[in-house]
């Protein structure tokens, strides 16, 4: 018998509430979904996640279908019904739910949402779609919002930035992300961990670029991963795992992770260089910093945690300079849309210049905390040059003691200031890196371009 957590809300009702929250801009999937997962049966949790993620992944296309199927649009106050109908269409288009079940359950949810008038609307919309599916889909294929499942401004921005790569980029954004692990080299080796996975029947493959990364053929709950509680592995995308090799902290270095939550890169830096002198991890959000503490505790690692705005150095910096700084700057997250499909709805064009200004402010504030001869790694999970090369180029042009260091690597695309990874189907996320050195005691680069120094 399925157990319940608190309440026994029907899964499609919960889905409607989550989607309405996103449509109204009240929160993200990350903040809204857990609260509703706690109110449904355990056995429905995977279905709720699939309905919410899938509907939002395809929402720009589903919204056009709804407009074609309805005589007049629903009012903003009925966002629950808009979300419910979109989820019903998603089931009919992409899931194995029998057509009659998808229609009947959607209609029934209208009553539970206390909008009995919507029952006839839901029944009419979904049954009309089943009757006219081929005609409707064919007609809408002329609209790039429908075929790309991206809002027009975002699609245009991606095509402008990456005209050749845009078709593959858009397809990757609409795909399901793989589950990627980072193997803790202080505990085991990647080959040994692959053998442990194989022994329990979990297929996996080594990543192409990050030496600590492997891809699972199918996602699994972390509690089913070998020795997860003992810190042998963590969940982290391959692109994010490249940062430790590029920054390459040395034994005894004082390092800063300026925007550290949820802590994946913080922990990886400590795994990569166990003899760090100190790692200071900042985050402006105390709740998110608590997740960094949890990750450190599981992996038996130590860092100095501070709740602070990284740009307000007077609040947290003790005046002792850092040898290495990781600035994983707040960004549009346009490189991880497949993991956060609500970005398609929540992100707006005006956000990009606002975020770029925040990124510039962080670079300018943190630079004085870097030791002469030290290195700062600027990183984002964005694929938009406005947040990446343009930010770094403007900073370097105005900072006489800043030197751009080439990242010569077999991954990603070389850009004027750094290196850009674009999301790949069944591979890494989208990510950007640029490495800056502070003149004074210029570092000698390793010929391999890995970001390490030679004595």
C-alpha positions in Angstrom: 0.0 0.0 0.0 1.4 3.5 -0.9 2.4 5.6 2.0 1.6 9.2 2.2 3.4 12.2 3.5 1.1 14.5 5.3 -1.8 14.8 2.8 -3.1 12.8 -0.1 -3.5 15.5 -2.7 -4.1 14.1 -6.2 -1.0 14.3 -8.4 -2.5 16.4 -11.1 -3.9 18.9 -8.6 -0.4 19.2 -7.1 1.0 19.6 -10.6 -1.5 22.5 -11.4 -0.4 24.3 -8.2 3.3 24.0 -9.0 2.9 25.1 -12.6 0.7 28.0 -11.5 3.4 29.2 -9.1 5.9 29.2 -11.9 3.5 30.9 -14.4 2.9 33.7 -11.8 6.6 34.1 -11.1 6.0 33.1 -7.4 8.9 30.6 -7.4 11.0 28.1 -9.3 10.6 24.4 -9.7 13.3 24.0 -7.1 11.4 25.9 -4.5 7.8 24.9 -5.4 8.0 21.2 -6.2 9.3 19.8 -2.9 6.4 21.4 -0.9 3.9 19.6 -3.1 5.8 16.3 -3.3 5.3 16.2 0.4 1.6 16.3 0.0 1.1 13.4 -2.4 1.5 9.7 -2.1 5.1 8.4 -2.4 4.1 6.3 -5.4 3.1 9.5 -7.3 6.3 11.4 -6.7 8.0 10.4 -10.0 4.8 11.1 -11.9 4.5 14.6 -10.4 8.1 15.4 -11.3 7.7 14.1 -14.9 4.5 16.2 -15.3 6.0 19.4 -14.0 9.4 19.1 -15.7 8.0 17.9 -19.0 5.2 20.4 -19.2 7.6 23.3 -18.5 10.2 21.9 -20.9 7.6 22.1 -23.7 5.5 25.0 -22.4 6.3 27.5 -25.2 4.9 24.9 -27.7 2.0 23.8 -25.4 1.0 27.4 -24.9 0.6 27.9 -28.7 -1.5 24.7 -28.9 -3.8 25.9 -26.1 -4.3 29.2 -27.8 -5.3 27.4 -31.0 -7.7 25.1 -29.1 -9.5 27.7 -27.1 -11.9 30.5 -28.2 -10.5 32.9 -25.7 -7.5 32.8 -23.3 -7.9 32.0 -19.6 -7.5 34.8 -17.1 -4.3 35.2 -15.1 -6.1 34.3 -11.9 -6.8 30.9 -13.4 -3.2 29.9 -13.9 -3.9 26.6 -12.2 -6.2 25.7 -15.0 -3.7 26.9 -17.7 -1.0 24.7 -16.1 -3.4 21.8 -15.7 -4.4 21.9 -19.4 -0.8 22.2 -20.5 0.0 19.2 -18.4 -2.9 17.3 -20.0 -1.6 18.2 -23.5 1.9 17.1 -22.5 0.6 13.7 -21.4 -1.3 13.3 -24.7 1.8 14.3 -26.7 4.7 12.7 -24.9 3.7 10.2 -22.2 2.3 6.7 -22.3 -0.7 7.6 -20.3 -3.8 6.3 -22.1 -5.7 9.1 -23.8 -8.9 8.5 -21.9 -7.1 8.5 -18.6 -5.2 11.7 -19.3 -8.5 13.4 -20.3 -10.6 12.0 -17.4 -7.9 12.8 -14.7 -7.5 16.3 -16.0 -11.2 17.0 -16.0 -11.5 15.5 -12.4 -8.7 17.8 -11.2 -10.8 20.9 -12.1 -13.3 20.0 -9.4 -10.5 19.5 -6.8 -9.1 22.9 -7.8 -12.5 24.4 -6.9 -13.1 25.5 -10.5 -16.0 23.2 -11.6 -16.7 25.5 -14.6 -13.3 24.4 -16.0 -14.4 20.7 -16.4 -16.2 21.4 -19.7 -13.3 23.5 -20.9 -10.7 20.8 -20.1 -12.9 18.1 -21.7 -13.4 20.2 -24.8 -9.8 21.3 -25.2 -8.2 17.8 -24.8 -10.8 16.0 -26.9 -10.5 18.5 -29.6 -6.7 18.1 -29.6 -7.2 14.3 -30.0 -9.5 14.9 -33.0 -7.4 17.6 -34.7 -3.9 16.7 -33.5 -2.3 16.2 -36.9 -3.8 19.3 -38.5 -2.9 21.5 -35.4 0.6 20.2 -35.2 1.2 20.7 -38.9 -0.1 24.2 -38.9 2.0 25.3 -35.9 5.2 23.9 -37.3 5.7 27.2 -39.1 6.2 29.0 -35.8 9.7 28.7 -34.5 8.4 29.0 -30.9 6.5 25.8 -31.5 9.3 23.8 -33.2 12.1 25.0 -30.8 10.0 25.1 -27.6 11.8 28.3 -26.6 10.5 31.8 -26.1 11.3 34.0 -29.1 13.8 36.3 -27.4 15.8 33.4 -26.0 15.8 31.4 -29.3 16.9 34.6 -31.1 19.7 35.2 -28.6 21.0 31.6 -28.8 21.0 31.7 -32.6 22.8 35.1 -32.6 25.4 33.8 -30.3 25.9 30.4 -31.8 24.5 30.4 -35.4 26.2 27.1 -36.4 25.6 25.3 -33.2 22.1 26.6 -32.4 20.1 23.6 -33.7 22.0 21.1 -31.6 21.9 23.6 -28.6 18.2 24.0 -28.8 17.7 20.2 -29.1 20.0 19.6 -26.0 18.0 22.2 -24.0 14.8 20.1 -24.7 16.4 16.8 -23.8 16.6 15.0 -20.5 19.8 15.6 -18.6 22.0 12.7 -17.7 22.9 11.9 -14.1 26.6 12.6 -13.7 28.8 11.6 -10.8 32.0 13.1 -9.4 34.2 10.4 -7.9 36.1 11.4 -4.8 39.7 10.6 -5.6 40.5 10.7 -1.8 38.3 7.6 -1.4 38.5 5.5 -4.6 39.2 5.6 -8.4 36.8 6.0 -11.2 37.5 2.6 -12.6 36.9 1.0 -9.2 33.7 2.9 -8.8 32.5 1.8 -12.2 33.1 -1.8 -11.2 31.0 -1.2 -8.0 28.2 0.1 -10.1 28.4 -2.7 -12.6 28.3 -5.2 -9.7 25.0 -3.8 -8.6 23.6 -3.7 -12.2 24.0 0.0 -12.8 25.4 0.7 -16.3 27.7 3.7 -16.5 30.5 5.1 -18.6 33.5 7.4 -18.0 33.3 11.0 -19.1 35.4 12.2 -22.0 37.0 15.3 -20.4 36.7 15.4 -16.6 38.9 12.7 -15.0 36.6 12.3 -12.0 33.3 12.2 -13.9 31.1 9.3 -15.0 27.7 9.1 -16.6 24.9 6.8 -15.4 22.8 5.1 -18.1 19.8 5.7 -15.9 19.2 8.0 -12.9 19.1 6.4 -9.5 18.4 7.7 -6.0 21.6 8.7 -4.3 21.0 6.3 -1.4 21.4 3.5 -3.9 24.8 4.6 -5.1 27.7 2.6 -3.6 29.1 4.3 -0.5 27.4 7.5 -1.2 26.9 8.2 2.5 30.6 7.6 3.0 31.5 10.3 0.5 32.8 8.2 -2.3 30.8 10.0 -4.9 28.8 13.2 -5.5 26.3 14.3 -8.1 27.8 17.0 -10.3 27.8 17.8 -14.1 31.0 17.1 -16.0 31.4 20.7 -17.2 31.3 21.9 -13.6 34.0 19.3 -12.6 36.5 21.0 -15.0 37.0 23.9 -12.7 39.3 22.3 -10.2 41.8 21.3 -13.0 41.7 24.8 -14.5 42.2 26.7 -11.2 44.6 24.1 -10.0 45.2 25.2 -6.4 48.5 24.3 -4.9 49.4 22.8 -1.5 49.2 25.6 1.1 47.2 28.0 -1.0 44.5 30.2 0.5 41.5 29.8 -1.8 38.1 31.5 -2.1 34.9 30.1 -3.5 33.0 33.4 -3.8 29.4 32.1 -4.6 29.7 28.6 -3.2 26.2 27.1 -2.8 25.3 24.3 -3.1 28.9 23.4 -2.6 29.8 21.0 -5.5 32.9 23.1 -6.6 33.8 23.9 -3.0 34.1 20.2 -2.2 35.8 19.3 -5.5 38.5 21.9 -4.9 39.2 20.3 -1.5 39.2 16.8 -3.0 41.5 17.9 -5.8 44.0 19.5 -3.4 43.7 18.1 0.1 46.6 20.2 1.3 45.0 23.6 0.8 45.9 26.1 3.5 42.4 27.3 3.7 39.3 27.4 1.6 36.8 30.2 2.4 33.3 29.6 1.0 30.8 32.4 0.8 27.2 32.6 0.0 24.7 35.4 0.5 21.9 32.9 1.4 22.3 31.2 4.8 19.9 28.4 3.8 21.9 27.6 0.7 25.2 27.8 2.7 23.7 25.2 5.0 23.7 22.8 2.0 27.4 23.5 1.5 28.0 22.5 5.2 26.0 19.3 4.6 28.1 18.4 1.6 31.3 19.1 3.4 30.2 17.0 6.4 29.3 14.0 4.2 32.7 14.2 2.5 34.6 14.9 5.7 36.1 18.1 4.4 36.7 21.4 6.1 36.2 25.0 4.8 35.6 28.4 6.4 31.9 29.2 5.7 30.7 32.8 5.7 27.2 34.1 5.0 28.0 37.3 3.1 27.6 39.2 -0.2 30.9 38.5 -2.0 30.8 42.0 -3.5 30.7 43.6 0.0 34.3 42.7 0.9 34.3 45.0 4.0 31.7 42.7 5.4 33.7 39.5 5.3 37.4 39.9 4.1 40.1 39.9 6.7 42.6 41.6 4.5 44.7 38.4 3.9 44.9 37.9 0.1 43.9 34.7 -1.7 46.2 32.7 -4.0 43.2 31.3 -5.9 39.6 32.6 -6.4 36.7 30.9 -8.0 34.0 33.3 -9.0 31.1 31.1 -10.2 28.9 34.1 -10.8 25.2 34.4 -10.7 23.9 34.2 -14.2 20.9 33.4 -16.5 21.6 29.6 -16.2 21.0 29.5 -20.0 23.4 26.5 -20.2 21.4 24.3 -17.8 17.9 24.8 -19.2 17.4 21.1 -19.5 17.9 20.7 -15.8 15.8 23.8 -15.0 13.1 24.1 -17.8 11.3 26.8 -15.8 14.0 29.1 -16.9 12.2 29.4 -20.2 9.3 31.1 -18.4 11.0 32.8 -15.5 13.9 34.4 -17.3 13.2 37.7 -19.2 15.4 39.7 -21.7 15.9 42.5 -19.2 17.6 40.0 -16.8 20.7 39.6 -19.0 22.1 43.1 -18.7 21.1 43.2 -15.0 23.0 40.0 -14.4 26.0 41.2 -16.4 26.2 44.3 -14.2 26.2 42.1 -11.1 29.0 40.0 -12.6 31.1 43.1 -13.4 30.6 44.3 -9.8 31.7 41.0 -8.4 34.8 40.9 -10.5 35.8 44.4 -9.5 35.1 43.8 -5.8 37.0 40.5 -5.6 40.1 41.5 -7.6 41.7 43.5 -4.8 41.5 40.3 -2.6 43.7 38.3 -5.0 47.4 38.1 -4.3 49.9 39.3 -6.9 50.7 36.3 -9.0 47.4 34.7 -8.0 44.7 33.5 -10.4 40.9 34.1 -10.5 38.7 31.7 -12.5 35.5 33.3 -13.7 32.7 30.8 -14.4 29.1 30.8 -15.3 26.5 28.2 -16.4 25.5 30.6 -19.2 26.0 30.3 -23.0 25.3 34.0 -23.7 28.4 36.1 -24.5 26.8 39.1 -22.7 27.5 37.3 -19.4 30.8 35.7 -20.4 33.3 37.1 -22.9 31.9 40.6 -22.8 32.0 40.8 -19.0 35.6 39.5 -18.9 36.8 41.6 -21.8 35.5 44.8 -20.3 37.0 44.0 -16.9 40.4 43.0 -18.3 40.5 46.1 -20.5 40.1 48.3 -17.5 42.4 46.5 -15.1 46.1 47.1 -15.9 47.3 44.2 -13.7 44.9 41.6 -15.1 46.2 39.1 -17.6 44.1 36.7 -19.5 45.5 33.1 -19.5 44.6 30.8 -22.3 42.8 27.6 -21.5 44.1 25.2 -24.1 41.8 22.2 -23.7 40.2 19.4 -25.8 36.7 20.5 -24.7 34.4 23.3 -25.6 35.0 26.2 -28.0 37.8 28.7 -27.7 36.5 32.3 -27.3 38.5 35.6 -27.3 38.6 35.5 -23.5 38.0 31.9 -22.4 36.4 28.7 -23.3 32.7 27.9 -23.8 31.0 24.5 -23.4 27.6 24.2 -25.0 25.1 21.6 -23.6 25.3 18.3 -25.4 22.7 15.5 -25.6 23.7 12.8 -23.2 26.8 14.8 -22.2 27.9 17.9 -20.3 25.9 21.1 -19.5 26.6 24.5 -20.9 29.4 26.3 -19.0 31.9 29.1 -19.5 35.4 29.6 -18.0 37.9 32.4 -18.2 41.2 32.5 -16.3 42.8 35.7 -15.1 46.1 36.2 -13.4 47.2 39.2 -11.4 50.5 40.6 -12.6 53.2 41.0 -10.1 54.7 37.5 -9.9 53.4 36.2 -13.2 52.7 32.4 -13.1 54.3 30.2 -15.7 51.7 28.2 -17.5 51.9 24.4 -17.9 52.3 23.7 -21.6 49.4 21.4 -21.4 47.2 24.4 -20.6 45.5 22.7 -17.7 45.8 25.8 -15.6 48.6 24.4 -13.4 51.8 26.2 -12.7 55.4 24.9 -13.0 57.9 25.7 -10.2 
